[in-house]
Amino acid sequence: MFRRDPEARSGARILTMGKENPMSPKEAGLTYEISLFRPDDAEGIARLFRAVYGEDYPIKVFYDPPALTRANQEGDYYSIVARSKSGEVIGVVHLFRSAPCRSVYEWGVGLVLKEWRRMGVSTALAKYMGEEVVPRFGMHTVFGEAVTNHLTMQKMMPEYGYVATALEIGLMPGEAFAGEGVTAGRVTTLLGFRCYRDEPQTVYLPAVYEEALRFMYSDVTRERRFREADQPIPSESVCDAKMTVFDFAKVARIGFYQAGSDFAEQLGNLEAQAAERGVVVLQVWVKLTSPWIGHVVDILREKGYFLGGPLPRWFDDDGLLMQKLLCPPYFDSIKLFSDRARRILEFTKADWERASRV
């Protein structure tokens, strides 16, 4: 569908629309270049976000060219940019840090100017990301959050080697997708991971989730030894936790870098802080490499949390997502592409039903 121009400079790819994409005569022969971010792209990215979202996109770094330039220089963001022949930024996708481990990057925040949609720009950006950017910077794990109000991103994930492992129920407010016809109160996302460089780990499976987790781990990695999580929490251990609240989404994410004997107390304190800020979705990340993770999960279940799924290399060690809703789950609005994703939903929904009775 596309050709690579042998004269593309600095690792950039110059792409020409092929005959497989029907287009009007006016569109015929349109070309665009894809490469990693350049400082003079920052203003164009800001214009692109304004063209698509107005001033309403919740991550404000994309409206701040100096801040986005610094983020690219420091490696917190890598912007992969599509430009028209005239140099206009017509599409972008990002790799960015959102997990506790700094070598794990999220694939997301992709958008294309309306006039350039259905021309393969998103596919070309994703291909460049996987073939050029990830190898260049040595990221060991990349994941994506595919929304479930449509199937586009879900269909792309297996094509690029990403395997679904977890569901984040009700993660995003529906009004964030008002332009896409979303009528549900909140939108669920499907987590997919690709481990480019994996390391062997011993993973401890809480007995109550053994069947579900063995399924969710299937096809993700062969570098795991599974053991039963049957040890008590060490009495002298203490928690090391960090909470981030996303006010626009009413979501709190609590990462336990260590879950100690004060876990229930610390969790309660953080939940109280989240409640003061109007949070309706709570996510907790804990390490599956802790032999006492079974007891930690028991505490979470007693407090109304339910299963999300495993998070490969999340802390560098593997993590486990547990979640709690103070709002409806809107299960009927979830659209899933694969049988694998639908099976994950079965596990998640059954555990939510159990948690809703707590």
SVG drawing of the C-alpha trace seen along z (x, -y; Angstrom):
<svg xmlns="http://www.w3.org/2000/svg" viewBox="-26 -27 46 50">
<polyline fill="none" stroke="black" stroke-width="0.4" points="0.0,0.0 2.9,-2.3 6.4,-2.6 9.5,-3.6 11.3,-6.4 15.0,-5.6 15.8,-9.3 14.1,-9.6 16.4,-11.6 17.4,-11.1 15.5,-7.8 12.3,-9.4 9.9,-7.5 8.2,-9.3 4.9,-7.5 2.7,-7.9 -0.9,-6.8 -1.2,-3.5 -4.0,-2.2 -5.4,-0.1 -7.0,-3.1 -9.9,-4.6 -9.7,-8.4 -10.9,-11.3 -8.7,-12.7 -7.9,-15.7 -6.3,-13.3 -4.3,-11.2 -0.6,-11.4 -0.7,-12.9 2.5,-12.2 3.6,-12.5 6.7,-11.9 7.0,-10.1 9.9,-10.5 10.7,-11.1 9.9,-14.4 11.9,-17.5 11.7,-20.7 10.0,-22.6 7.1,-20.0 5.9,-21.2 3.9,-24.1 2.3,-21.9 1.4,-19.3 -0.4,-22.0 -2.3,-23.1 -3.2,-19.5 -4.7,-19.0 -6.6,-22.3 -8.0,-21.2 -9.2,-17.9 -10.0,-18.6 -10.2,-22.4 -8.8,-23.3 -10.4,-20.4 -7.7,-17.6 -6.9,-16.8 -3.2,-16.4 -2.0,-19.9 1.6,-19.3 0.4,-18.9 -0.7,-22.6 2.7,-23.8 5.4,-23.5 8.4,-24.2 7.1,-21.6 6.5,-19.0 10.0,-19.7 11.6,-19.1 9.5,-16.0 10.9,-14.6 14.5,-15.6 14.2,-13.9 12.6,-10.7 9.3,-11.0 7.6,-11.3 8.6,-10.3 6.4,-11.9 6.2,-10.1 5.1,-12.7 3.5,-12.5 4.0,-15.6 2.5,-16.6 4.7,-17.5 4.4,-21.2 5.6,-20.4 2.2,-20.5 1.8,-18.1 -1.1,-15.9 -0.8,-13.1 1.0,-12.0 1.3,-9.1 3.3,-8.9 5.3,-6.6 5.3,-7.9 6.0,-6.9 3.0,-6.0 4.1,-2.9 6.3,-2.7 9.2,-1.2 10.9,-3.9 11.7,-1.3 8.0,-0.6 6.2,-2.9 2.6,-3.4 1.6,-3.6 -1.2,-6.1 -2.4,-9.7 -2.6,-9.2 -4.6,-11.5 -4.8,-12.4 -6.1,-15.5 -9.7,-14.9 -8.8,-15.5 -6.1,-12.8 -8.0,-10.0 -8.6,-6.7 -5.3,-7.2 -3.3,-4.8 -1.6,-7.4 -2.3,-5.8 -1.1,-2.4 2.1,-4.0 2.8,-5.8 2.4,-2.5 4.7,-0.7 7.4,-3.3 7.0,-3.3 7.6,0.5 10.2,0.8 12.3,-2.3 11.6,-4.0 11.4,-1.1 14.6,0.6 16.5,-2.8 15.7,-3.5 15.8,0.0 12.4,0.0 11.9,3.5 8.1,3.3 5.4,1.3 1.6,1.5 -1.5,-0.1 -4.9,-0.9 -7.4,-0.2 -10.8,-1.8 -13.8,0.5 -16.4,-1.9 -15.0,-0.8 -12.7,1.9 -10.1,0.0 -7.2,0.1 -8.1,3.6 -7.7,4.9 -4.3,3.2 -2.8,4.7 -2.3,8.3 -0.9,7.2 2.0,5.5 2.5,8.3 0.5,7.0 -1.4,9.5 -4.4,8.6 -3.9,9.2 -6.4,7.0 -9.5,4.8 -9.7,1.4 -13.5,1.1 -15.0,-2.3 -11.6,-4.0 -12.6,-7.1 -15.6,-9.4 -17.9,-9.0 -18.0,-12.8 -14.3,-12.5 -15.7,-10.6 -18.8,-12.6 -17.7,-13.2 -17.7,-9.5 -21.3,-8.9 -20.6,-7.4 -23.7,-7.3 -22.4,-5.2 -21.4,-7.0 -17.8,-5.6 -15.6,-3.8 -13.6,-0.6 -10.1,0.0 -8.3,3.2 -4.7,3.5 -2.3,5.1 1.4,5.7 4.4,6.6 7.7,7.5 10.5,6.8 13.1,7.9 11.9,10.1 13.5,11.4 12.7,14.7 10.6,14.1 8.9,16.1 5.2,15.1 3.1,15.9 -0.6,16.6 -3.3,16.0 -5.3,19.2 -8.6,17.4 -7.3,16.1 -5.1,19.0 -7.2,20.1 -7.8,16.5 -4.2,15.4 -2.9,18.5 -5.2,17.7 -4.3,14.0 -0.6,14.8 -1.0,17.2 0.8,16.0 2.4,13.1 5.7,14.6 7.4,17.9 9.8,16.5 7.6,17.1 7.7,19.7 4.4,19.9 4.2,20.6 1.4,20.5 1.1,17.2 0.7,18.8 3.1,16.9 2.0,14.5 2.8,10.8 6.1,10.3 5.2,8.6 8.1,6.2 7.4,5.0 5.9,1.6 4.2,0.3 5.8,-1.9 3.0,-3.4 2.3,-6.3 -1.1,-7.6 -1.9,-9.7 -5.3,-11.2 -6.6,-12.2 -9.3,-14.8 -10.7,-15.1 -11.3,-11.3 -12.2,-10.9 -9.6,-8.1 -7.1,-7.3 -4.1,-5.0 -2.3,-3.6 1.0,-1.8 2.3,0.3 6.0,0.7 6.0,2.8 2.9,4.2 3.7,4.5 1.9,5.5 0.3,2.0 -1.4,2.6 -5.0,2.4 -4.3,-0.8 -2.4,-2.5 -5.0,-1.5 -7.8,-3.0 -5.9,-6.3 -5.3,-6.6 -8.9,-5.7 -10.1,-8.5 -7.8,-11.0 -9.2,-9.9 -12.8,-10.2 -12.2,-13.9 -11.3,-14.5 -14.5,-12.9 -12.8,-9.7 -15.2,-7.1 -12.6,-4.6 -9.8,-3.2 -7.0,-1.2 -4.4,0.6 -1.1,2.0 0.7,4.6 3.7,6.9 3.0,10.5 6.6,11.3 5.7,11.0 5.1,14.5 2.5,12.9 0.5,11.3 -2.3,13.8 -3.0,12.2 -2.8,8.7 -5.4,9.7 -7.6,11.1 -7.5,7.6 -8.4,5.9 -11.3,8.3 -12.7,7.6 -12.6,3.9 -14.6,4.4 -11.8,4.7 -12.0,7.0 -9.6,8.5 -8.2,6.4 -5.3,8.7 -1.5,9.0 0.8,6.2 4.1,7.6 7.3,5.8 5.1,3.0 7.5,2.4 10.2,4.2 8.7,7.0 5.3,8.0 2.3,6.3 -1.4,7.1 -4.2,4.7 -7.1,4.7 -9.9,2.2 -12.9,0.8 -15.9,-1.2 -18.0,-3.8 -20.1,-4.0 -21.8,-1.6 -19.6,0.7 -21.5,0.2 -20.7,3.7 -23.3,3.6 -21.4,0.8 -18.1,2.8 -17.2,4.0 -14.4,6.6 -12.8,7.9 -11.1,11.2 -12.3,14.3 -9.4,13.8 -10.6,10.4 -14.1,11.7 -12.8,14.4 -10.9,11.8 -14.2,9.9 -15.9,13.1 -13.4,13.4 -13.6,9.6 -17.3,9.4 -17.8,12.4 -15.4,11.0 -17.1,7.5 -20.4,9.2 -18.8,10.8 -17.2,7.5 -20.5,5.6 -22.0,7.8 -19.2,6.9"/>
</svg>
